[in-house]
Amino acid sequence: MPQEIELKLAIDPRDVPTLRKSSILQDLSLKHTPHRSLLTIYYDTPSLSLARSGIVLRVRKIGREHVQCVKMGAAATRVFQRVELESPIHGDRPDLTQISDPDVRRLIHRRAGRNLARVFVTRVERETWLLRLGRSRIECAIDRGVIACERKNVPICEVELELKSGQRGRLYQLARRLNDIVPLRIETKSKPARGYDLVGHAKYGAPAAAPILLNPAMSVRECFASIAQPCVSYVLASADFAHRSNDPEGIHRLRVAIRRMRAVLSILHRAMRKSYRPRLSLELRKFERKLSAARDWDVLVGGTIASMPSNLRKERSTKHLVRIAQAKRTEGDRSAHAALQDPRYTKILLQLASWVDREFGSDASLPQAERWKSHVLAGPAPAFAAEVIGTYDDKVRKLGRNARKLNAVDLHRFRIRVKKLDYATEFFGSLWPNQQTKRYLTALRELEDALGIFHDTTVAEGLLAHFVSAEGVDARFPIAPVSRWLTQYLQDRRAVAIELWRKVANQKPFWEST
């Protein structure tokens, strides 16, 4: 079946004139098509059965012509790769007899029958350039318009890059060059997806990480592909949510997604030559730190102070502390969103998606011997996974044996080791789908949560000390009661964490089962 391979990038309408006049579009252009008005009508059943089956059915009016299109499926990374079937028809109603693939035609008949109706429309002004980059040909379109449903609408302003022939990597290369001219942002939702959100009054919620599903017959390379691709998608979707949402949870979700991706890269290093170390992990770490300014204050208000007894929360000094922390959180949130607007971070995300697509995409070439240890990639996934989890487990147990004697700094190191073990278990756990694996992961996450609360409380102590030394808070608003409570709370959290460590230490190594 014909496939559409494309990359969508959001652009500020004010930057469109600059991009239109850029030397890249002028110098690489083989053909330029000025503005065209496109009216696209999307059809589904009243219960949206096509959308639930991953099918998009539309009719597009271009001048006097009508073109029917069916799209199905998408790749795991954000270079969207879908089956696309187009056919000319008469009028603006779908004509299912014109669908060339009989299996697709029968599928839509079963899902919709004669029960098709308009669900939403898009009205777009499109300008296109056919570009040549190396031996590849890419169509670059700038779309401006609206998605409309009943009396509601949302604006569209985006750059769409579609590979007509050649290498998929050229899409990312072109996107990075355009991003150097004007700030762009990877758009993770297609126009149909945004249209269905409008129809269903969907609230734009934080994305969830897709489950990692492996099977023991996989090679290490196949295993890496099944892990890395959904992790990239989670990073990009989280960045999109953080950009659009005012919810502080958006920034936190993005930081979590980046940490998961860095954990993947750390595991991938085991199969790389020492001479080959992409800078992706370092760049992602810098990005994550830029997003961290609001998190400590958010946890202080929503976590630590919320855990205080009600009588202590009502103290004048505590209320003053909350006001200061909320102001700091707002300041940090602005800083984090400013980072998301910086084109340098779009560049990092494009580099990440490009690298994973090149190394582990469906049409990726064989791994280069100068970059990868071929014998490792070709090996069986279970043996590699068992070695990774076993190594991380040994490191956790080494520190855990002296858990009672660890100071706050060492407990933070312990938490980081537990987190790495958690990620490794999440990524590879489906190779051992049994209750023993589930019990191990559950115990591990309970310990990680407890260590996280302990760490957050130590951070709260540091913030409190800052108030006293830098702002003289204690002179005007005595905070000794808060300090005493924090000290006791830390002792309690430490005791909980040590008890939960015992639970983890008693777990059997599921990865050694046959």
C-alpha positions in Angstrom: 0.0 0.0 0.0 1.2 3.6 -0.6 2.6 5.2 2.5 2.8 8.8 3.6 6.0 9.8 5.6 5.7 13.3 7.1 6.8 15.5 9.9 4.7 18.4 11.2 6.1 21.5 12.9 4.1 24.2 14.6 5.1 27.8 13.7 4.1 31.2 15.1 2.0 33.0 12.4 4.3 36.1 12.9 7.2 34.0 11.7 5.6 32.7 8.5 6.7 35.7 6.3 10.3 35.2 7.3 10.2 31.5 6.5 8.5 32.1 3.2 11.3 34.4 2.1 14.2 32.2 3.5 17.1 31.3 1.2 16.5 27.6 2.0 13.1 27.5 0.3 14.4 29.6 -2.6 17.6 27.8 -3.2 16.4 24.2 -2.8 13.1 24.7 -4.6 12.2 22.7 -7.7 8.7 23.9 -7.9 6.6 26.5 -6.0 2.9 26.4 -5.8 1.3 29.7 -4.4 -1.6 29.7 -2.1 -4.4 27.2 -2.6 -7.6 27.0 -0.6 -8.3 23.6 0.8 -11.6 22.5 2.3 -11.4 19.1 3.9 -14.4 17.3 5.3 -13.9 14.4 7.7 -16.5 11.7 7.9 -17.3 9.1 10.6 -20.2 7.4 12.3 -22.1 9.2 15.1 -20.3 6.9 17.5 -16.9 7.6 15.8 -16.3 4.0 15.1 -13.7 4.8 12.3 -11.6 6.9 14.7 -11.7 4.1 17.3 -10.3 1.7 14.6 -7.5 4.1 13.7 -9.1 5.0 10.4 -9.4 8.6 9.0 -11.8 9.1 6.1 -11.9 12.5 4.4 -12.9 14.3 1.2 -10.8 17.3 0.2 -12.1 20.0 -2.3 -9.3 21.5 -4.4 -10.8 24.0 -6.8 -13.5 22.0 -8.6 -12.0 18.6 -7.9 -12.8 16.3 -5.0 -10.3 13.8 -3.7 -11.2 11.1 -1.2 -8.5 9.8 1.2 -8.2 7.0 3.7 -5.4 7.0 6.2 -4.6 4.2 8.6 -2.0 3.6 11.2 1.1 5.5 12.3 4.7 4.7 13.2 5.9 4.8 16.8 8.2 7.7 16.2 7.0 11.2 15.2 8.0 10.9 11.6 4.4 9.9 10.9 4.2 6.9 8.5 0.7 6.0 7.5 -1.0 3.9 4.9 -2.7 6.4 2.5 -5.2 5.6 -0.3 -6.3 8.5 -2.5 -8.9 8.5 -5.3 -10.8 11.2 -7.2 -14.6 11.2 -6.7 -17.6 13.2 -7.7 -19.0 15.5 -5.0 -18.1 15.9 -1.4 -19.7 12.7 -0.1 -17.4 9.6 0.3 -17.6 7.0 -2.4 -16.4 3.8 -0.8 -16.5 1.9 -4.1 -13.5 4.0 -5.2 -11.2 2.7 -2.4 -8.6 0.7 -4.4 -7.7 -1.8 -1.7 -10.5 -4.3 -1.2 -9.5 -5.2 2.4 -9.6 -1.5 3.4 -12.9 -1.1 1.6 -14.5 -4.1 3.4 -13.1 -2.9 6.7 -14.7 0.6 6.4 -18.0 -1.0 5.2 -18.0 -3.2 8.4 -17.2 -0.3 10.7 -19.4 2.4 9.1 -21.8 0.9 6.4 -24.2 3.7 5.3 -24.0 5.5 8.6 -21.4 8.1 7.6 -21.8 11.8 8.5 -19.6 14.9 8.6 -17.9 15.3 12.0 -15.6 18.3 11.4 -13.9 20.3 8.6 -10.6 22.0 8.1 -10.2 25.2 6.1 -6.6 25.8 5.1 -4.6 28.2 3.0 -1.7 26.1 1.7 1.5 27.2 0.0 4.0 24.5 -1.1 7.5 24.0 -2.3 9.0 20.9 -3.8 12.5 20.8 -2.5 15.6 18.8 -3.4 17.9 17.9 -0.6 20.7 15.7 -1.8 19.0 12.9 -3.7 15.8 13.3 -1.7 12.7 15.2 -2.7 10.6 16.7 0.0 7.4 18.7 -0.2 7.3 21.6 2.3 3.8 23.1 2.9 2.8 26.0 5.1 -0.7 25.6 6.3 -2.8 28.4 7.9 -6.4 28.0 8.8 -8.9 26.5 11.2 -10.4 23.2 12.3 -14.1 23.7 12.8 -16.9 21.7 14.4 -20.4 23.2 15.0 -19.6 26.6 16.6 -16.1 25.7 17.8 -12.8 26.1 16.0 -9.1 25.9 16.7 -6.4 27.6 14.6 -3.9 25.9 12.4 -0.4 27.2 11.6 2.1 24.6 10.8 4.9 23.5 8.5 4.4 20.0 7.0 7.3 18.2 5.5 6.4 15.1 3.4 9.0 12.8 1.9 8.3 12.2 -1.8 11.4 10.2 -2.5 14.7 9.4 -0.8 15.9 9.1 2.8 13.7 9.7 5.8 16.7 11.3 7.6 16.5 14.2 5.2 13.2 15.3 6.7 14.9 15.9 10.1 17.8 17.6 8.4 15.5 20.0 6.6 13.5 20.5 9.8 16.6 21.5 11.7 17.7 24.0 9.0 14.2 25.6 9.0 14.3 25.7 12.8 17.6 27.7 12.5 15.6 30.4 10.6 12.5 30.6 12.8 11.5 28.8 16.0 9.6 25.7 15.3 8.0 23.0 17.5 7.4 19.4 16.7 3.6 18.9 16.4 2.6 15.5 17.7 -1.1 15.6 16.9 -2.3 15.5 13.3 -5.2 17.7 12.1 -7.7 14.8 12.3 -6.6 14.0 15.9 -7.1 17.7 16.9 -10.5 17.6 15.1 -11.7 14.6 17.0 -10.5 16.3 20.2 -12.8 19.2 19.3 -15.7 16.9 18.5 -15.4 15.0 21.7 -14.8 18.0 23.9 -11.6 16.3 24.9 -9.5 17.9 27.6 -5.9 18.0 26.6 -4.4 15.7 29.2 -0.9 14.7 30.1 0.3 11.8 27.9 1.1 8.4 29.4 4.1 6.3 28.6 3.2 3.4 26.3 3.8 0.0 27.8 7.0 -1.8 26.5 6.1 -5.2 25.1 8.9 -7.6 24.2 9.2 -11.3 23.5 12.0 -13.7 24.2 12.6 -14.5 20.5 13.8 -10.9 19.9 17.4 -10.0 19.2 19.0 -7.2 21.3 18.6 -4.8 18.4 14.9 -5.6 18.0 14.5 -5.2 21.7 16.2 -1.8 21.6 13.8 -0.7 18.8 10.8 -1.7 20.8 12.0 0.3 23.8 13.6 3.4 22.2 10.8 4.3 19.7 7.9 4.6 22.2 10.2 6.4 24.6 11.0 9.0 22.0 7.2 9.4 21.3 6.7 9.9 25.0 9.3 12.7 25.2 7.8 14.5 22.2 4.2 14.1 23.4 5.2 15.3 26.8 7.1 18.3 25.3 3.9 19.2 23.4 1.7 18.9 26.5 4.2 21.0 28.6 4.2 23.7 25.9 0.4 23.9 25.6 -0.6 23.4 29.3 -0.4 25.8 32.2 -0.5 22.8 34.5 2.9 22.6 36.4 2.5 18.8 36.0 3.3 19.2 32.3 6.9 20.3 33.0 7.3 17.5 35.5 6.0 14.9 33.0 8.5 16.1 30.5 11.3 15.8 33.0 10.2 12.2 33.7 10.0 11.4 30.0 13.5 12.8 29.4 14.9 10.8 32.4 13.4 7.6 30.9 15.0 8.4 27.5 18.3 9.0 29.2 18.0 5.6 30.9 17.4 4.0 27.5 20.6 5.7 26.1 22.6 4.5 29.1 21.6 1.0 28.4 22.3 1.4 24.7 25.9 2.4 25.6 26.5 -1.2 26.5 26.2 -2.1 22.8 28.2 0.8 21.5 31.9 1.0 20.7 33.8 3.1 23.2 34.8 5.5 20.3 31.1 6.1 19.6 29.2 8.1 22.2 26.4 10.4 20.9 26.0 13.6 22.8 22.3 13.1 23.1 22.3 12.1 26.8 24.4 15.1 27.7 22.1 17.5 25.7 19.0 15.9 27.3 20.5 16.3 30.7 21.1 20.0 30.1 17.5 20.4 28.8 16.1 18.6 31.9 18.1 21.0 34.2 16.6 24.0 32.4 13.1 22.6 33.3 13.9 22.0 37.0 13.6 25.5 38.4 9.9 25.2 39.2 9.9 21.6 40.5 11.4 22.1 44.0 9.0 24.9 44.8 6.0 22.9 43.4 6.9 19.9 45.6 7.4 22.2 48.6 3.9 23.6 48.3 2.0 20.6 47.0 3.9 17.9 48.8 5.9 18.7 51.9 3.7 21.5 53.3 0.5 19.7 52.3 1.7 16.8 54.5 2.0 19.0 57.6 -0.6 18.8 60.3 -3.5 21.3 59.7 -2.7 23.4 62.8 0.9 23.9 61.5 -0.4 24.8 58.0 -2.5 27.5 59.6 0.4 29.2 61.3 1.1 32.7 60.0 4.8 31.8 59.3 3.7 28.7 57.3 1.2 30.7 55.2 4.0 33.3 54.5 6.3 30.5 53.5 3.6 29.1 51.1 3.2 32.6 49.5 6.9 32.9 48.9 7.2 29.3 47.5 4.2 29.9 45.2 5.9 33.1 43.8 9.1 31.2 43.3 7.2 28.3 41.6 5.6 30.7 39.2 9.0 32.3 38.4 10.4 28.8 37.8 7.5 27.8 35.6 8.0 30.9 33.4 11.7 29.9 33.1 10.8 26.4 32.1 8.3 27.5 29.4 10.8 30.0 28.1 13.2 27.0 27.6 10.5 25.2 25.7 10.2 28.2 23.3 14.0 28.2 22.6 14.7 26.7 19.2 17.8 25.0 20.7 15.5 22.5 22.4 13.5 21.8 19.3 16.9 21.1 17.7 17.7 18.6 20.5 14.4 16.8 20.1 14.8 16.6 16.4 18.3 15.2 16.8 16.9 12.6 19.3 14.0 11.5 17.0 16.3 11.5 14.0 19.0 9.3 15.7 16.5 6.7 17.0 14.8 6.6 13.6 18.1 6.2 11.8 19.4 3.4 14.1 16.2 1.6 14.9 13.5 2.7 12.5 11.6 0.2 10.4 13.8 0.9 7.3 17.0 1.5 9.2 20.1 0.0 7.6 22.3 -2.6 9.4 24.2 -1.2 12.3 27.6 0.2 11.4 30.5 -1.9 12.8 32.5 1.3 13.8 29.6 2.4 16.0 28.0 -0.7 17.4 29.1 -4.1 18.8 27.4 -6.2 16.2 27.7 -9.4 18.2 25.9 -7.8 21.1 23.0 -6.4 18.9 22.6 -9.8 17.2 22.5 -11.7 20.6 19.3 -12.9 22.3 17.4 -10.2 24.2 16.7 -12.2 27.4 20.4 -12.8 28.1 21.3 -9.2 27.6 18.4 -8.0 29.6 19.2 -10.3 32.5 22.8 -9.0 32.5 21.6 -5.3 32.6 19.0 -5.9 35.4 21.4 -8.1 37.4 24.1 -5.4 37.3 21.8 -2.7 38.4 20.3 -4.9 41.1 23.9 -5.7 42.4 24.6 -1.9 42.7 21.4 -1.3 44.6 22.0 -4.1 47.0 25.6 -3.0 47.6 24.4 0.4 48.9 21.3 -1.1 50.5 23.2 -3.3 52.8 24.2 -0.2 54.8 20.9 1.7 54.4 20.6 2.5 58.1 24.0 4.2 58.0 23.6 6.3 54.8 23.4 10.0 55.2 21.2 12.2 53.0 23.7 12.5 50.2 24.2 8.7 50.1 20.5 8.0 50.3 20.1 10.3 47.2 22.7 8.1 45.4 20.8 5.1 46.5 17.5 6.6 45.1 19.2 7.2 41.7 20.4 3.5 41.6 16.9 2.3 42.5 15.4 4.5 39.8 17.8 3.1 37.2 16.9 -0.4 38.3 13.2 0.5 38.0 13.6 1.7 34.4 15.5 -1.4 33.4 12.9 -3.6 35.0 10.1 -1.6 33.2 11.8 -1.8 29.9 12.7 -5.5 30.0 10.2 -7.0 32.4 7.8 -8.2 29.8 10.4 -10.8 28.8 9.4 -12.5 32.1 5.6 -12.1 32.3 4.9 -13.6 35.7 3.8 -12.6 39.2 7.4 -12.7 40.4 8.3 -9.9 38.0 5.2 -7.8 39.1 6.0 -8.3 42.8 9.6 -7.2 42.2 8.6 -4.0 40.3 5.9 -3.1 42.8 8.3 -3.4 45.7 10.9 -1.4 43.8 8.5 1.4 43.1 7.2 1.6 46.6 10.8 2.0 47.7 11.5 4.6 45.0 8.5 6.7 46.1 9.6 6.6 49.7 13.1 7.7 48.8 11.6 10.4 46.6 9.6 11.8 49.5 12.7 11.7 51.7 14.7 13.6 49.1 12.0 16.2 48.6 11.9 16.8 52.3 15.7 17.3 52.4 15.3 19.8 49.6 12.6 21.6 51.6 15.0 21.9 54.5 17.5 23.5 52.2 14.9 26.0 50.9 13.9 26.8 54.4 17.5 27.6 55.3 17.7 29.8 52.3 14.7 31.8 53.5 16.3 32.4 56.9 19.8 33.4 55.6 18.9 35.3 52.4 15.6 36.9 53.3 15.6 37.1 57.1 12.3 35.3 57.2 12.8 33.9 60.7 13.1 37.4 62.2 9.7 38.4 60.9 7.9 35.1 60.7 9.4 32.5 63.1 9.6 29.2 61.3 11.1 27.0 64.1 7.9 24.9 64.4 8.2 24.1 60.6 11.9 23.2 61.0 11.1 20.9 64.0 8.3 19.2 62.0 10.6 18.7 59.0 13.3 17.1 61.2 10.8 14.6 62.6 9.2 14.0 59.2 12.6 13.2 57.7 13.3 10.6 60.4 9.9 9.0 59.8 10.4 8.9 56.0 13.8 7.4 56.5 12.4 4.6 58.6 9.7 3.9 56.0 12.3 3.8 53.2 14.5 1.3 55.2 11.5 -0.9 55.9 10.6 -0.9 52.2 14.2 -1.7 51.2 13.9 -4.9 53.3 10.9 -5.8 51.1 12.9 -5.3 47.9 16.0 -7.1 49.3 13.8 -10.2 50.0 12.6 -10.3 46.3 13.9 -13.2 44.2 15.7 -12.3 41.0 13.0 -12.9 38.4 15.5 -12.6 35.5 17.2 -15.8 36.6 14.0 -17.8 36.0 13.8 -20.0 32.9 
